[in-house]
């Protein structure tokens, strides 16, 4: 039976390929959907790595962690692939899946790109979309052994689907596969992002493709069963799933959302009421209202425009391209960002630079590939560092204290343990940084603590963390330090504590960065008197937005950011029960 199914599948597959005439899209090509049942049967019975979960607890790496390699498949869109190689090889080893390495080398050389720090794996492939069918990096016991994980690809493309095995063989890493019952699981890398500490995001496509009656699953899975597989193979403890979008076609979250770090969401924004804008906003409010960061705090939000196509149309017009700036890729100290037209690109690249200081932000023209439904993130896949020194820190909020030090806590971990750690700080980056030693304050949680000395009110404090493992591995966070840093302001006046009773919630301001009418959602369990003001970083009042009664249930307040100078401001909500603040960036 298996042999017959396989024969039928391959006949259908190659017949489809003959008629396709064009590079395979990120979605289904004509005729591909009908191939899924036979493809899944053949995939389930194929030997592909270790088909039971790892026996040790595992942790999925976050994209901004240190990587050793990036993989691409050399097929369609070589003009874009070469630019990825040009910049990525300055940071990591570039692995190119191809049919003829000499042909690729000659093409790169003709475009001024040598093959230093580039390796080739010659094998068959079906498409360029390695994000969706490629390997996932996980670590045992948070920072120990590196393992690769392979899901079943949700397209009937067998040569693509075995690519993780080729990558695993190249490095000599174990490959764990969700290809055999009861752990069979279908999904795509473009519909998954992780914070590196057990939180992960997907659209509900992951439920639809594994549910009873779906043509994607071998044995249907409930949501609880999916969550269990993700925990056992990927270490995901909190799997956040959002409604699919009406117009994006493939329902992959990397087309409109990206984690910049453990607490910051970069979210695509359409004009009010346009295309997927309403559903993106509903999904975002669902996340912000129901989920917290690894530290139990609210997620920070950065908005970035979803630009129209060359004709000014958005995806709710059927012929419009799904242009996006969130489909970018971290490559250690560089971030490769899709660009389309200067009038939109300039602002998008500036938002990246402002929120990720020190990174080499590189724009790559993606007008050729975006009609196929994807961009840079969709055609790249990272392999994590083999020997990671992991640092995680919640950025300090602005401070009202100018007479006491500022405590810096960080998770710092390495498989050989940490020999030393320091926090470096300055109020003038041109003058250089000063170091303060950190000490291990919680052995179980790998918490290291240091204190930045008190600074005068009005100061802007820049800082980063540097750590060294017992066997000499060194790492900084942000990775781009000292050019990159975290920053907080020391504001005028001690004031009230930055806290409020649970009766009032100060939701994320949007858009932020702001440049026009800006919305401030506030909810309340009861009628209460409030004041809502905007101040500069020195505590000088710039704007009184509202003083009066906040009704039970809450309200939305607005201000016009176009009337303000560019810079960082502090939005302050006060009531008799306390104070809450948010930073607002105006451009």
N, C-alpha and C positions, 0 to 999 in steps of 0.2 A: 504493500500500500504506500509506504514511504517513497519507494523508488518511482512509482507511478505519479505520485503527487509532485515529486521533484521534477520529473520530465515535463509534466504539464506546465509547471511554474516557469521553467527556463524557456520553453517554447513561447509561452505568452510574454515573458520578459523581453526576449530578444526581438520578438515581433513588434512589441511596443517601442523598443529602442530604434528600430529601423524607421518607424513612422514618426518618431519624435522630431527629427530634423534640427532641433534646437537643444542647447544645453539643458539638462534637467533642472526644473525650477525647485525652489525650496519646498513648495507644496507638491501635490500630486500632478504628474504629467498625465495627459490623456491615456486612459486605459489602465493606469497603474493601480487604481483602487481595487479593481476586480482581481488583481494578483495577490492581494494581501492574505487570504486564507491559506493558499498553498505555500506562500512564502513563510508564514508563521509556522506551519507544520514542519517545513524543512529546517527552519531555524531552531525549533525546539529540540529536534532530534540530532542536531549537529553538535559536535564536541567543541566547546568554546570556553577555555579556561576552567576555573573552579566554579562549579555551579551551586555551591552552598556558601552561606555568608561567612565572613571572617570570624575567627573564634575570639579575637580580642576586640575591645571597644574601638571604634574608628571615628575619625573626624574628617569631614570634607573640607578641603582648603577653600579659602576665599580668593577671589581673583586678584586682589591687591597684594597677596602674599608673594614671597620670593619664588620665582620660577626658574627652572633650568633650561626649558625648551618651549618652543611653540611649533605646532604642526599645521601645515596647510596641504591641500590637495591641488596639484598643478594640472588644471584642466581649463575650464572657461575663465574669462576675465584675467588674462595674464598681465594686462597693464596695471591692474589693481594689485594682483599678487606680488608683482615685482616691487611695488612700493612698500608692501608689508615686509618683504625680505630686506629691503634697503635699510629700514629703521629698526626692525626687530632684531636683526643679527648684531646690532650694537649692544644689545642687552642680554640676549640668550642665544642658545643654539637653535637654528631654524631647521626643522625637519620637513622635507618636501616629499610628499607621496607623488610618484610620477611613473610614467611608462618608459621614459628615456631620459636619464639624468644628463647625458651629454647635450641633448637638445635644450634642456632647461639651463644648463651652465652657459651655453652659447648665447641664449636669449638674455640672461642676466648680464653677461659680459658686454653684450652690445648696448646695454643700457647703463653701463658704468658701475655694475655691481659685481664684485668678485665673489668667490665661493668660500671665502674664509668664514668659519663659524656656521657653515651650512652643510647638512648631511642629507642624503637621499635614500629613500626606500622605494625600490622599483616593484610595483605590484599593480594588479588590476584595480580599478575604481569605477564608480558610476557617476559621482557628482562632486561639486566643489564644497558642499555644505557640511564640512567636518565638525562644526560646532554641534550639530544634531546627532551625528553618529559616532563621534570620537569618544575617547577615554575620559574618565573622571579620576582626579587624584584624591586619595584619602590617606590618612596616616593612622596607624595603630597607636593607641594610648596618647593621642593628641600630637606628638612630635617624633614618634619612633619610626618604625618601618613604613616605607612608602609602598602603597598598593594601588593598582589601577582597577577601575570598575567599568563594566560594559553593560549598557541596557540594550534591549531590542529596539532597533531603529523603527520608526513608524512609517517607513516607506519600503516598498519591496525592491530593495537595492542590495543584493547580497554581497557584492564586492565592497561597497561602502561599509556594510555592517560588520565585516571582519577586520576593519582597520585597527580597532583597539588592540587586537591580537598582534598585529604587525608592530605597533608601537611598543607593546609590552615585551616582545621578543627583542626589539632593537636595544632596549635598556636592560633587559633581564629582570623585569619586575613581575611579580605574580599578577595574574588577571582574574578578577572575580566577575562572574557573569550572571545576570538575571535572565537567563535564557531557558531554564528548565523548571517545570512545576516542582514544588509549589511556589517557587520564587520568580516565575516568569513575570516580566514587567516591561511594558512598552512605554517609552518616553523619548524626549529629545532635549539636547543640551541647551537649545535656545529658549526653552520654556522652564529654565531652572536657574536660580541664583542663590548662593549661600553666603551667610555672614562669617563662616569659618568656625562658628561655635554652636552649631545645632539648630539654628534658625534657617529656613529656606522658603523660597517663594516660587509659585508656579501659577499659571492660569488653570481653570478647571478642565482644560483639555486633558490633563493627566488623569482625571476621573473618567471622562467620556471615552477615552481610548482603551480603558481597561475594564469598563463596566459590562454587565451582561448584555448580549446582543450586539456589541461593538465588533467590527470586522478586524480590529487591531489586536485583540487579546487571544491568547491560547486558552487559558482558563480564566474566566472573569474574576475580577477582584473588587471587593468593597473598599471604601475609603480607609477603613481601619486596617485592612490587609495591605493596602498600598503604603500606609504610614508605617506599618511594621517592617515591610521590605526596606523602605528608605532608612529606617532606624538601624536595621541590622547590617545593611551594606554601606550606608553613607553616614551613619551617626546623626541623622536628622531627628531631633526630638520635637520640633515645633514646625510642622509643614503647613505653611500658610497658602491657601488656594483662593484665587480671585475669579470673578466671572470673566468669561471670554469676551473679547471686544467684537462689535458687529462688523467692522470694516477691515480688520487687519489680515483676514484671510487665513493665516497660519496659526493665530492665537498664541504666539510665543511672546513672553513678557519682555524679552530683550529688545523688542521693537519699540517699547515705550517706557521702560523702567530700567534703572541700574542702581546697584548698591555701590556707593563711593567709599564707604567704610562701614564699621559695625553699627553705626547709628544714623547714617545719612542716605536718604533715598533721592536719586535724581529721577524726576518724572517728566515725561513729555506733556506739553500743554498746547491744546488747540484754542482758537478763538471760541468764545462762549457759544455753546450749543452746536458746535461744528464737529462732524465726523465722530471719532471715538472719544471726543472730549468728555461728554457727560458720563460715559461708562468708566473711563479712566478716573474721573473725579469720584464717582460712587465707590469704586474699588479702593481708591486711596483713603477716603474717609472711613471705609470699613476697616482697613489696616490700622489707621491711626487710632481708631476708637476701640479696637479689640486686642491689639498686640503691642508688645514693648520690645525694646532692644535687649541684648544679653545682660545689660545692667539694670533692667527693670524700668528704664526711662522711656520717654516718648521719642519716636523717631524724628529726626530733623528732616526738613524737606527743602529741596532745591528744584525749582521749575526751569525747564528749558523748552524752547519753542519746537513744535512739530511743524516744519516749514511746508508750504505748498509746493506743488510741482512747478515746472517751468512755465506752465500756463496760468499759474495762480490757483489751481484747483486742489482740493483736498480729497482724501480717499472715499468720502461719501458720494463723490462723483466716480462712476465705475472705471473710467479710463485713467484716473489720476494715480501717480506713483505714491507709495507709502514712505515718504521721506522721513527720516528720523536721525536725531543726533545721539540718542541713547545707545545705539548699536556700536559702541566703541569697545576697545580692548585694552586692558592693562598689560604692559609687558615690562615688568619691573619698574624702572624709573621713567618709562615712556608710556603715553596713552595715545593710541591711534584712533582718530575720530573721523567718521564719515562727513564729508562736506559736499555741497551742491551748488551754491550760488553765494557770492560774496556778501550780498545784502543781508543774508541770514547767517552765514558762516561766521562772520566777525563777532557777532554777539555770542554765538554758541561757544566758540573757542575761548572767548574771554570768561564765560561762566565756568568752563573747565579750569582755566588757569587760576581764577580767584578761589575756587573751592579746593584745588589740589596744587598748592604752591610748590614750586621746585621741580615738578614733573615736566618732561619734554612733551608738550602737547603738539601732536602732529596731525594735520588735516590731510586726508586722502580723498580725492575726488571719487565719488561712488555713483555718479549719474549713470554709468553703464550698467551697474549691477542692480540698482534699486528697483527697476521694473520687474525683476525676477522675485522680489519679495524679501530681500535681505541685504546686509551690508557687511562691515568688517568683522563684527563679533560672530556673525553666522559662518564665516569661512576660516576661522582660526580656533585652535584648541591648545591650551597650555598643559605643560607637565610641570608639576611642582618641584621645588628644590628637594634634593635627596636628604639634606641635613639641615632642616629648618630651625632657626632660632626665632621663636614666635613671641612677638610683643603686641599686646592689646591694651589700649588705654582710652578711657572716656575723656574727651577733651574738657578742660575746665571751663565752666561758665564764667561770664563776667563777674568780677568781685567788687564788693562795696567796702572791703576791709583794706586799709592802708597802713595798719600798724602790726598786723600779725602775718605769719608766713602762709603760703598756699600749698596745701598737701597734694602731692601727685602720687596716685596709686596706679600700678600697672601689673597686668599679668605678663610674666616673662618666663619662658620655658624652653628647655633644650634637653635632648635625651641624655646628655652628660651633665646636666644641671648647670646653673649659672655661677660663674666665679665673681662677677662684679657687674654693677649697673649704676648709671648716673643719669641725672636729668640736667640738661644744659639749658640755660636761660639767658635772655638779654632784653633790654628795652630799646636797643639800637643794633640792628643786624649788621650795620656797617662797622660797628665797634667790636664785633665778635661776641662769643658766648662765654659764660662762666659755668663751671661744673659743680654740682652738688651730688654727693654720694647717696645712693639708695641702699636700703637694707631690706632683707627678706623678713617680712612681717607676718606672712601666713604660708607655712610650708605646704600645707595641703592644697591650697588654691594658687600656689606659685605667685603670690602677691609681693611686689617690691614697692617700697615707699620712700619718697624723698620730699623735701620741703624747699620750695622756692622762697627766698627771703621777701619780706614785705617791700612793696614798691609804692612810690608816691601816687596819690590820686591823680588821675589824668594819664597815667602810664599805660602803654600798650606792651604787654609781655609776650614775647615769643619764646617757645621752648620745644625741646625734643628729648627723646630717651635713647641712650646708647647702652648696649649690654654685650658682655662677652661670656661665652660658655667655657666650661672647664678645659675643653680640648682646643680652645682658641677661636672658635667661630664667633664672629662679631656681627651685630646687626643694629640698625637704627630704625626708629619709627618716629615720624614718617620716614619711609625708606629714602626719601630725597634729601634728608637733613645733611648739612645745615641749611641748604637752600630752601628746603621745605620745613615746615614747622606747624605746631599748633599755636593758637594765639588767644589771649583774653585781655579784656580791658579792666583797669582799676578805676572804678567810677567814683564820682564825688559823693561824699556823705555815706554814713553807715546805713541809714534808713532801716526799713523793716526787713525781716527775713524773706528770702525769695521762696515763699511757700504759701499755700492757700488751703482752706478746708476743701474736703472732697465735694462740697456742694457746688463749686464753680470749676469749670474746665476751660482752659485757655487753649483752644485748638490752633493748629498750625496756620500761620498767616500765608495767604497765597494771592498772587504769585510772589515768590521770594527766591532770587532777587526780584525787586519791584521796579517798575518803570512807568506805571500809569495808575489807574484805579486799582487799589489793593484792598482785599477783603480780610477782616479780622473776625472769625467766628468765636463766639463765647457762649457757653451753655451754663445753665444754672438750675438747681433743684428748687429754688425759691426766689421770690422777689428780694432784691438786695441793691443797696446803693453802691455804685462803682465810679471810679474815674479811670479813663484810658488816655494815656499821654505818650508822646514820642519825644525822646531826648537824644542828644548826640552822645558820643562816647565819654565826654567830660561831665555828663549829667545836666547839661543846659537844656531846658525845655524848648523844643522846636515847634510842637503842635499839640494842642489839646483837642483830642478827637471826640471825647464824650465825657460828660459828667451828669449822672442822674441815676434813675432806677433801671436795673437790668431785670426784665420780667422773668417769671418762672418759665423754664424751657429754654431761655437764652435768646440771643439776637445776633445779627451780623452788623459790623461797623466797617466804615470805609474811609480811606484817605487817598489823596491824589499824589503819588510819588513823583510825578513829572514836575511838580513845583518845588522839589527838594534838590539840593546839591547831591552829587554822587558821594557815596560813603556808607559807613556802618552806623546804624541807629539802634536805639533800644526802645522797644515798645513795652510799656509798663501798665499792668492792670492792678488797681488797688481797690480793696474793700475793707470793711472793718475787721475782716478775718485774715487779712494778710496781703501779700503781693506776689504777682507772677510777672516774669519778664520773658521777652523773646528778642533775639537779634534780627534786624531787618537790613538787608543790603540793598541800597538804591543805586541804580546805574543810569 
